[in-house]
Amino acid sequence: MSFSRILLSTDFSECSREAAKFAGIIAKNFDSEIFLVHVLSDFRSEYASLLEETLPLPEPLEEEERRAVANLREEAERLREEGLNVEEIMLFGTPYIEILKFAEKREVDLLILGTRGLSGLKELLLGSTALKVVRNSHIPVITVRKCTVTTGIKKVLFPTDLSDYSLEALPLALEFCRTMGAEITLFHVIEIRTYDPEKVGYFLSDKFFDEIRPFIEKRMGTCPEDVQHEKKVVRAMDTTAAIIDEIRDDRYDLVVMATHGRTGFKRALLGSVAEKVIRYSPAPVMTVKPSDFAKKED
């Protein structure tokens, strides 16, 4: 696995600065080049096919572009002061489209961006640049709300629903941990999907848990001896809530999970566990798209 080329998207918000800190840590460990990208929304590009000639840029937008160039240069210099190899890139158009086009053109290995932008809408990720990038990217994406590490990533959580799609992300997670010298926790939630008091009592019983746990741990697969790991199985009424509860209190530096699970729907990310974890996780989240879906959505 190689993360030799990282695309770090910025809108100069506080959340983007947190993403930059996290990108710096990864780049130092993988000796990566960072493409620091800012996309300036350009209304002219949306109507280009209807225009016979290019419209002039209104004066307020010219000033916005000048500020963006200055901010981009300042952020790039801040990263270079940490000894990082950074190329600053200004693009124009629809942010998520330009980010993905650039990533493909420059053969980027990893995308990193903040989950919250300048709008300040705390939980309104749905429809944002971050989620659109995650939905449409064929390469791993790390979304960052807050960077809680300063030198290295030491604890990684790998939630899985035990499906083939979900477990397809495990080799990448293990290789990432090997390079970073991190410990990984394979995590599965037995979701109690009944409100029948008698059945709930059985599913929460030690007898049921002791019977099913060995099968779950076997399905999780084996981890290489040179990667420190543990397997954890819990019972809960809601999978997402259980994952978020496990992440709290800075227990993990990174969460790695597949964008799709056992449902196998092409657009399963929308409203799924993965999307909810991205939305609410206090730790950065790396999402990996299973190969079947990368092929289907070409």
N, C-alpha and C positions, 0 to 999 in steps of 0.2 A: 504494500500500500504506500502511495506517495501523495503527500499534500504539498507538492513543490510550487504550485501556483494557487494562491488564495485570492478570491475577490472579496474585499471588504467594502460593503456599501455604507455610505454615511449620508445623513441629512443634517449633520452638525448638532443634533439633539443630545441630551444627556445620555439617553439610551444608546445612541450610536457611539458615544465615547466609551461606554461600558463594553460594547462589542469590540471596539478597537483594542482595549486592554486584553480581552480574551484572545483576539486574533494574534496579538503580539506574542503571547505565551505559546500558542501553537506554532507560529512561524519560527520561533527560536528553537523549538524542539525538532522541527522537521526541516529546518534550513530553507524555509519557503520564501518565495517572492510574493509581495503583497501588491495587488492592484487596488488602490484606494479610489473608489468610484462614487461620484455624485451625479445624480440625474436631475437636470433642471427641466421641469415640465414645460413643454413648448406647445402652445395651442395651435401654432401654425402647422406642425407636423400632422395633426389630426385632420386637417382640411387640405393637405397638400394636393391630393388628387383632384380637388375641385378648383384649384387656383391656376391661372395661367402664368403667374409670376409669384415670386416669393414676397410675402408681406414684410414690410420693415418691422423691426422689433420695437415695440412701444418703449418710451423713455423709462418708465418704472421697471420694466423687465430688463433693460440694459443695466440699470443700477443693481438689480437683483443678481444678474450674471456676474457683475464685477465683485459683489460681496461674496458670491459663491466661490469664485476663483481664489479670492484671498483666503477664505476660510479653508478651502481644500488644501492650499499650499501650506497654511499654518498647521493643519492636522497632519499632513504628510511629514513636515519637519519634526513634529513631536515624535512620530514613530521612528524617523531616521536617527534621532538623538538616542534611541534605545538600541541602535546598531542594526536596525532592520532595513531590508532592501525594499524600497517602496517606489512605485510608479503611480503618479496621480493622474486620474482620468476624469474629464468632464464630458458628460453625455447629455443629449437633449431628446425629450420625448416622454413616453409613458414609462415611469420608473421600472416596474417589474419586467416589462418587455425589453427595455434597453439593457437591464442587468443580465437577463438570460441570453440575449443575443451576443453580448460582449463575452460572457462566460464560454459560450460555444466557440466563438471566433478565436479566443485566446487559449482554448483548451484548459480551462480552469478546473482544478481538482476539488475545490471546496468553496462554498459560499458562506459568508458570515454577515449577519445584519441584526439590527435591534428589532425588538418586537413592538416598540412604541416609538412613534415619531413626534414631530413638533406639534401635532394637533393636541396632544395631552389627554386624549380620551383613553382612560386607563384600561378598560377591558374591551374596547371596540377593535379587536384585531380582525374580526371577520371582514373580508373584503379589502384588507390593507395590503400594502406592498409585500410585507413579510409573508403573509399566508399565500398570496398569489405566487410568490417565488417558490415556496415549499410545494405547492400543488403542481407546479409546472416544471420544476427542475428535475433533471435526470441524474444529477450528481448530489452528494450529501450537502445538506444545508444546516448551519448552526444558527439558531435564533437566540438572542441574548437579551434578557431583561436586566440582569445585573451580574457583573463579574465579581465573584467573591474570593478569587484566588490571586496571588501575586507572583508566584514563581513557577508553579507547576500544577498539573491536574493529577490528583492522587486517588480520588474516589469516583467511580463511574457506576451509574445505575442502568441496567438493561431490562426494561419491562417487556414481557412477552405474553401473548395469549396462546402460545405453543403451536400456532399455525406455521406452515411452511413459509408463508410470506413474512411473518414476524421474525422467524429464526434466520431468515436470509441475511438479516443485518448483523448477526452475531459475529461472523468472521472479521468484518471490518472493525467492530467494537473491540474484539480481542486484540487485533493487530494494533489498533490505536493505543490500547492499554499497554501493550508490550513496548511500544516506542516511548510512551510517556512514563513508563514505570508505575502505572496506576493499578489499583485493585478494582475488580468488577464484581458487582452483585447482580446475579440473574434473579429477576423478581416476577412472580406470577400471583395474580389475584383470583381466588376462587370466588366468583360473584354469586351471591345467594339471590336467585331470581324468583323467589316465591314469598308470599306474605302469609301462607298457611302456617299457623303457629306450630303445628306438629312437625311439618317439614322443615321449618326454620330451625327448630330445636335439634333435629337430626343433623342437618348440614353444619350446624355450629358445634356439634358434639366432637369430643376427642376421638371417638371410635371412627367416625367418618373421615376425619382429618388424617388419622394414623393409617387408614386403609388406602387413601388416595394419594397421599404425599409422595411415596416412593415412585409411583407411576409418573407423576408430574416431574419430579427431579430427573428421572431417566429421560423423559421426552425433551427436557432442556438441553440434553447433549453433554458432551464432555469438554472441558476446558484444558488447554495445554498447561503442563506443569510449570512453565516459566511465567505464567500470569496468575497472580494471586487472585483467588475468587471464592465466592460463596453463593449458595442457592437459598433463596428465601421464598416461602409460600405463605400467604395470608388469606384470611376469609373476610369478605366485606359485602355490603349491600350495593356498593357502587365502585367500579374499577378505577375510574379517574380519581375519585376522592381518596382512595387508598394509595394510589401512586403519589399524589401530591402530598399526602400526609407523610409518606416515607421520605420524600425529598426535603421536608421542612428542617429548619434549624441547621442549615448549611451542612447536612450530612453528606451531600454529594456535590462534586464540582461540575459534573456533566451528566446528562441523561442521553442515552442513545436508543433510538427505537425506529421501527419501520413505519412508513406512512400508511400502510395497509395491513390489516389483520385477517382473521378467519372469514370475514364476510365476503371478501374478494370482489367487492363492487369497485368499479373503475374510479368513482368519485367518493370512495368511502372515507376519505380524509375529512370531508365536510361534515362537521358535527360529531366526528368520531372521537375515540379516546386520544388519538394522536393530536388532533386539533385542540382538544381541551387541555391537554398537557402543555402544549406550546403556549396556550393562552394564560395558564395559571401557574406554571412552574417557576419557582424562585431561582432555579438553577438553569444555566444554558441547556438547550435541547438540540441534539443532532438528529435529524430525520434522514432516513435512507429509503429510497424508493425501490421496491422489489423489481427485479429485471423484467418480469412479465408485464408490469404496468408501464415501465419505461418503453417497452416495445409497442404496446398497444396505443400509447399516446403520442407516438412520433407523428 
